Amino acid sequence: MIAVRRDDDNHSNDETDETVDSGEPTEHEPVSETDDGNGTVEAPEETVEPAPETSSREDSSDDDDDLPEYEPLTPELVEEEAERGDFMLRWAVVLLAILLGCHGVYQTTTLARTASGQYMAANGLLPPATDVFSLTATDRNWINLGWGTDLILASLYALPGQDICLTLFAAAMAGLTLGLLVHISRPGLPSWWTSVLAAVALLAAFPQFVAGPESITLLGLAVQMSLLHRHGVSGRSTDLWSLVGVQLLWVNLDPRAWIGLLVLVLYGLGEWWGAKRGRPGLGSVKQRALFWRVTAAAAVACLVNPFHIHALLAPWELYVTEYPALQAYNLLAPGQAAAVDRLQHYPLTTFVFFKGTWGNWSWLNYHVIAGLLVLVATGVTLYLNRRRVDFGHVTLLAGLAVLSLMGIRELAPAALVAAVLAGLNAQDWYRVTFRQEYTIEPRELLFSRGGRSLTVLAFFAVALLAILGRLTPENGRKLGLGLDPALASAVEGMTTDLNERLFTLSGDLSNDLDRGDINSTLRKQFVTNKIVLPEDVRLATRRPGSIWRIRSPEPGHDYLLVQATGRLTVYRDFGRDENHRGFNFVPSQGDLMIWVGHRPFIDSRVRLFSGSGDADLLSLHRRTRAALRLRSLVIGAEEGRQVIRVQVAGETADKIEVILPPGGPGTRETIEKSDLDSVASTPSLRGEMPQTGTASMWQERVDTHRITHVLPRLHGPSSPDYTSMFDLIQYPNHWQLVRIGATTAVFYRKAEANSPISDFLKKHNTDFSKNAFRTAGETIDPRPELARGDTSYTSFLAQKRDTPVPAISRAAHLAQILKMQQSSPGFLQALQEVALRVANQDLTGSPNSRRALNILAETAAVAHVAIRSANEGLIVAPNSSEGFLVLGIAYACLDDIESVFRGGNSNTPWSKRRYFEAIQALNQSIELDPNNAEALFTRYRRLQRLNRFDLALDSLKRFDELTPLPTGADESQVEARRQQVDDPLQRLISSVEPVKKEIQKTFHSTTGDEPPDRIEFALLLTQEQPGRGVFIGTALQLVNDDIEKAGSPEVLLLKARWMMEAGIFHDEATAMTLDEIFQDLGEQSGQPASRTTLAISRLAYADFDQANQLLQGELAGLEKQRLGDALRTLPLVLRPQQWPFDQVNSTMNLVLAHPSVQSEILFNVALSHLEAGRVDQAGDELTRLLDDVPDSHLRPLAQFYISQISNKPLELLHSVGPLEMIPVEAEMFVNEPEATPAPKK
């Protein structure tokens, strides 16, 4: 409720600041009260009349006693209701702030600051003079203006709950800040508008309510504005002097404490301006003098910190050094969305104009919009209250608006201060514009009650959107406690990626380790692995119940113990080892390295690494990073141009010396610059750094700082740096890939490595073949059900984010390597080479064939490792679309490789195992993420390969809709699009549409003819013949239209097969899910047809054991049938003329069909063992296949896998069965000797 507005004709805003009363009672004023002339209101005497006593009242008197007495609505009640409503709105904003502050810790800077606080707590509490964390800045002064906050974070992390306490710190800061903000109000006036502005300011500022100095900035401003307001109300000097204490504490907690001093200076300037114009904000000259003394004292307080004058120089460093440096690591691209964290270091004008591009509105987010709304609202209220405005408010708004223009990060503090100014000025304007008496007029009641109700609903909507994760992008911060899942996954991945895994111990030793005990069991395991722990080692708990560190004064005896489910993994900790010095590619990696105990090249403390010339480590870092990548050179004219990516050894005015892959001696060549396309071959003209691909650049940096390994970034909110990883892979003689992990790929410098590193590299080469085919994997538990996508209900109510799992992240990186290998010319040539030699039964073998086999073996190994890693991750996150996409890509790759070795009939279900595995994985990926363009296109290619025309058309159509051709695409892009999408789309449409028209004509005929049986027609549509299309989706629709037969067991079996391929997980005809259909089929697993379908389906669950049981049942049935065919004799019941044909059929099955099916089943059993990580059993089954069916059409493929498992070279000679081998002897081709003439007698 609000007060009644004054009549504009009788009361002018410009004439008076006081409330004028007409003196006449309104129609809503109480008429029973009288004035005694002295201002005392007396109530008249009441006349009490006896009520008539009736029998009805006597009967209802007991009921009336239980009801509250009716009280008519009065202005006093309306005022009381308004006060209660404002009270509720104020605290609703506070609770909303606490809710928004309770989010997962997602900033790597929080971890780095906590590590800094832990170091200070262990070394005397004061900040160190020089850097103690990095490899490169140990001799530089470390100006850590937020050192006090670091200590607070470390203290909180030491409490039970650890990272949860960090979240609660951010929530407490948010609650305190908004609690102060909403209580800055004019006494006796409604604070509804103040609460609304505070809520909008909260939306602008809540990304900065983090466990770090950013929260201190906002809280400091709120405290400062509260004290200034209290002084304005009370006039007490203690309120002003309290600002000095606040500034003294603030400057030791926050690098941006200078904003508080700026606020005082801006307000003082405005006060001086107002005094000159005869409208001072402070009451007297004495108060103004006191204010300037307090401001001077606050400036002096800024010097009372370990870094003195640097606290006042912080704004210069921020805008001249830090923000430009952070912009270089958070690049923006016009037309692409940008996260808040990437934008905050740029000026506010970036949205309007950036690097020649106007109107970058796609970067706008609601945080920026909310902040701008508060600033605009403040300007409007200052204008409305211009007759009474405090000029200090004007200068405050102008100054903070300019600050926001210089950096979007400062828009949040500006919005908080602006919300205070807008609330106070709006209240001043309201007081002189509207009458302050409350009424019970319906119009006023509707506005007051309805407005506050709508405000409450708006607050509830914001809270609901925050809970559902809709206030932030999918990969942004989400509500929760402790570390954000993405950051926790990155920490876990970095811990395992940067250290050496030694051994695994079964059991749970967490209780002993938390007590600081290294028990005998653990010591024995160290001794078993030939490691002797020194006696003076000490055990430190890194994270209770999960991570511990063993430290020793002796070099090389630092260990890391990581507790997982049911096992303890021991790592050698390289954090303090001078022989292992890493080069990280981005600052956030450096923060994580600090947190896990390693020393980075650089990290997010960009001020520490800045400088000029060669002293600018940030510039050197970026140039070195660019030099590690390859330079693209374009050779030749338009038609015959060739693009190569190489390292550059040297360059002159007319020549360029390049180092060709794989690097090393004898790989250098000289290219004339006249042969190059000068524009396309110049890095700076391609938007790259001039040092791109320059080998001498990275060699100099590596030698100077004794860098042993480099770490391309493979994690974080932006896309992984696969370009750097692929470029380093191309030069194995320069860089040895030691490990591909969830967060990074670890490349050690191979050339010129010192002795300890050389020994290390001999034992730690990434051998995908060994990991895939000769290393037993962890036990993989089958998934309980198929992936389930969101319903229309859960799609809105569930938080939209993929919880990152290190195993799935690692599998995704391997899938990228797999795609790189598949796209290389060598892989395509290897496929052709092997297929040709297998078809021609080439027995000789050659260097080309061995090279081709090695390429295919390496690619197959990567695929198997990716499959194993993805299945391990899907145990933890069974609804990961990325995990299923990796499976689809890897299975599709294996399908291509195995098909070149395979012979015989490929139309049986078992011969299409890889196809079914790929399709089922891709279908689940699309079910979880319908807009996954990569999964749709990969699915289209698999379906097109087997002529599934209607399903392929559906995938390609959806892909076409999701990936439109970008605006301004050049001719090459248009042509590529035409070949890959447009032309195939038209061909598929021309193949599918006639079938659909024929079905429409057949089953919806207007002539009244009896339509054919739908089931039989569906079987015809799905019949596989060479060159003929298969229409599974159309067949499913036909079957579902036959309501009577749709639920029969036979039809259900058909539908299960087709639904697997079509990616349909719910059958509308029977209201059964695909899981339920498979369960029903499981009860009929004794039948061969259902057993085959069910065995294939179990592969989608990674249930390899159950699949093998069904396969063994299939094999037993086959043996039984073969025995019957072998024992068949002349039956008495057949006519003699029928017997020969029946006997010939049995013999053909015995000789041809049974061996083929038997070999397929045995091979699939072996594959199940291999995918489950049971490599020895897989080898046994493959050997059994060769023994039982020596002339199998799968012999080349079986020999291929056996050679990988046994680690023996494969010659194609081994791939020929006994029947195909004709003994060849030299004497067979010797010319017969000429007959010697007989001697004449």
Beta strands, then each sheet from edge to edge (+ up, - down):
strand 1: 34-35
strand 2: 41-42
strand 3: 353-354
strand 4: 357-358
strand 5: 500-506
strand 6: 538-543
strand 7: 547-551
strand 8: 559-564
strand 9: 567-572
strand 10: 582-584
strand 11: 631-635
strand 12: 642-651
strand 13: 655-659
strand 14: 668-672
strand 15: 709-711
strand 16: 735-740
strand 17: 745-749
strand 18: 1066-1067
strand 19: 1072-1073
sheet 1: 1+ 2-
sheet 2: 3+ 4-
sheet 3: 5+ 9- 8+ 7- 6+
sheet 4: 10+ 15+ 17- 16+
sheet 5: 11+ 12- 13+ 14-
sheet 6: 18+ 19-
end
